[in-house]
């Protein structure tokens, strides 16, 4: 996930813990004063909140992954893309946040430079992969509506879905991975102190602006275009009175609705952070209060916790699969009835 400072914590400490924000956009608490420690009550509060977020992210996305294992009806092309999104979100909760917690509480990186780079690569990779998965899901829905006949004929060709899933991870890695790994070798020196962990392109604003274009603005415009096209296609079809299968039309409307919800959540969680990151990069971090930056940063991780709850709300197939896992007795008694709650 993205880098942010702990200024909010420092305000609660009344200045005992001095922090800086990193305009590169990746998770990195800034340097604390030597010997400064968080008050006990604040450590407890922050720890509970962070652990709670970890549990929600891991459990929610693990449920989606398990659903694919136990329910074979979910294994079609479009749902594989939801699986890919769940995997990236799961790893955020299983790796990125837990590694960040002690760094957040102490303000010092104590795991060595090698693990620092591993963490940064995973952080940026998973964040970018989540965005690209949203784009892929949107594009898949777009094809299912605008090229319905061809799409339905190919929807069970899982090898195409797997290829697209792999492409998402490759592109997500190429966006930031090489820069994180090789930037120090190219410039000939490191700007990162031993007790900190952030990307070497910390102060390279033009790189950050360029990367943000590929990471958020282009994907968001693309997703908005796909979703709007879906809506206009359905509206035009209904208005013209063209012949169509009613069940397919109902399904298309549900697709548009579910995609709209996911896109809105994506925009709400990502737009504030991305805009503030660009503004901060342009003014060297002097024009945006650190606590605003941190609030927008936590929205990114919150997105990984929200996504799993969107699946059962928007898709009856996921609702049935989740019911099989969480309510096996009810499913055995009423196998043909879609369970609504446990």
Secondary structure, DSSP 8 states (H G I E B T S, - for coil): ------HHHHHHTTTSS-----TT-S-------TT----HHHHHHHHHHHHHHHHHHHHHHHHHHHHHHH-GGG-SHHHHHHHHHHHHHHHIIIIIHHHHHHHHHHSS--SHHHHHHHHHHHHHHHHHHHHHHHHHHHHHHHHHHHTHHHHHHHTT-HHHHHHHHHHHHHHHHHHHHHHHHHHHHHHSS----TT----TTTT-HHHHHHHHIIIIIHHHHHHHHHHHHHHHHHHHHHHHT----HHHHHHHHHHHHHHHHHHHHHHHHHHHHHHHHHHHHHTTTSSS-HHHHHHHHHHHHHHHHHHHHHHHHH-HHHHHHHHHHH-HHHHHH-TTS-----
